[in-house]
Amino acid sequence: MTIVVATTAAPPNTIYVTTEKGQVPPQTNYIPPPQVTYVEVNQRPRRYAFKQQTHSGAAGTMLFTYAGMDMAMCLGWNLNADVSSTRELDYSFFIGIIIGALVAGLSVSYLQKWIFYNLAGVMLMIDAIICVANPTEYASMVAARYVGGAGLGLLTVVFIIHITEASTSNERGRWCGVEQSGLALGIAIQVILDSQYSSYDALTVTQAHGIFGIVFTVFATSLLAFSIESPIFLLRKNKEDKAKLCQWQLMPPVTSTAAFEEAFAEVKRYVEEGNSQSIGVQLSKSVMPFIKLLLCRCLVAFTFSLPLSQAMLISTIVSETYLNWTVVVFGLLRWIASYFAISLVDTLGRKLTSVLGLVCMAGLMLAMAGILSDGMSSLYYMYQICRISMAFQFFAGIYAPCTSVYLGEAFPMRVKGFLIGLIVCIEQLIHIIVIVTTVNLSIDMFYQYFLAVGIILVVSLLILAVLMPETKKLTLRQAGERFQRVHDIKSY
């Protein structure tokens, strides 16, 4: 801490010596000094010039990227895999996510976050190593999917809670959106890798997939050494001194003492309010937020699914573009849109951004259903399906990051981990149901699926537009209070 004092010293005393008797010294006008002003500035060491969120965000992005590659492989982008795709191979990854999310939800309040981060990183690394070492063995690949899915389940719950508690109110949306932007980047890499693979390449697609995973997990694990624990977690463990230190490290590089004290006081109020309420009281307060978030988050499962991947592949082949630029754009648009959404959630707001994405997704899904009602024989209409699929991924990329922000803000402190884990589990159950029921899609089933999902999106849009609150620039305490209202039409 450096204290800078700005002041002006008084003029020194002046002694006049005269040689003539009776001579009067000249008159002097004394000008009083200006009021002393004390300016207190906190300067942290240079190693903290980069915010903690940068380290956690970068590590999370790398881990989510490889998990997104796994997810894309389970949802249709395994055209050149070394083992035949089966239902078990596809849904095993999502069962793993359920297991990991349940474990994290029940234990995240008792263990420090770095334990979960490192465990998730190790599990994803094991998944990647299996893909490189034994890509042709079916049982090994199934085991890799279970292990990788469990790692993603652990990571998702812990990352959302940690980054929400460690971010400031003005930047929470940007950092929470890292979860979905990382998954989107992984989906893009896997889609491009799988569609552009050549049989003449030295490595198989699965081995190249695993090499990406090893690189991402090694870099992510090394960055976790710079991660800082949440002050909220430390206060819950009665470690106020450590919580103050972490809060200070999480503040911007130049922060006044008043700003630091205000931020830490808000954190203490949040913890005191949470500790003063029983788990039963907090569960009763979570009923309305849970209903809202269940509907909001589970729609993400429909934004990237096996039928969407198959529709894109079939329309690309029928329209004679043969897996070239259209598939590459299909993969990239979701990732690009996710960063566009991240730039909007803290300025335009979570609600307007999510409603914009949801409106466009509903319209595009119903448009695909209308086209597919006449079959897949027309070259022109298949080309339109290809274009609509690309546009759908762009607006899905806008919608999905908003759900991560809402998940971190909605629930009271003591039940947050369990309820976030439960919602993540239900989201994966939707993936499993879709995989089991749509493995061998006929033309009629394509139409029925897209029509049903389009109707679900429209109904959800109307409900969420009325129920979801706008929480930009609010503290966690204030955001939680807004979620407990039955309805909140305001979008600002």
ABEGO torsion letter per residue (X at the ends): XBBBBBBBBBBBBBBBBBABBGBBBBBBBBBBBBBBBBBBBBBBBAAAABBAAAAAAAAAAAAAAAAAAAAAAAAGBAAABABBBBAAAAAAAAAAAAAAAAAAAAAAAABBAAAAAAAAAAAAAAAAAAAAABAABAAAAAAAAAAAAAAAAAAAAAAAAAAAAABBAAAAAAAAAAAAAAAAAAAAAAAAAAAABBAABABBAAAAAAAAAAAAAAAAAAAAAABBBBAAAAAAAGBAAAAAAAAAAABBABBBAAAAAAAAAAAAAAAAAAAABBAAAAAAAAAAAAAAAAAAAAAAAAABBAAAAAAAAAAAAAAGAGGBAAAAAAAAAAAAAAAAAAAAAAAAEAAAAAAAAAAAAAAAAAAAAAAAAAEAABAAAAAAAAAAAAAAAAAAAAAAAAAAAAAAAABBAAAAAAAAAAAAAAAAAAAAAAAAAAABBBAAAAAAAAAAAAAAAAAAAAAAAAABBBABGBBAAAAAAAAABABBABAX
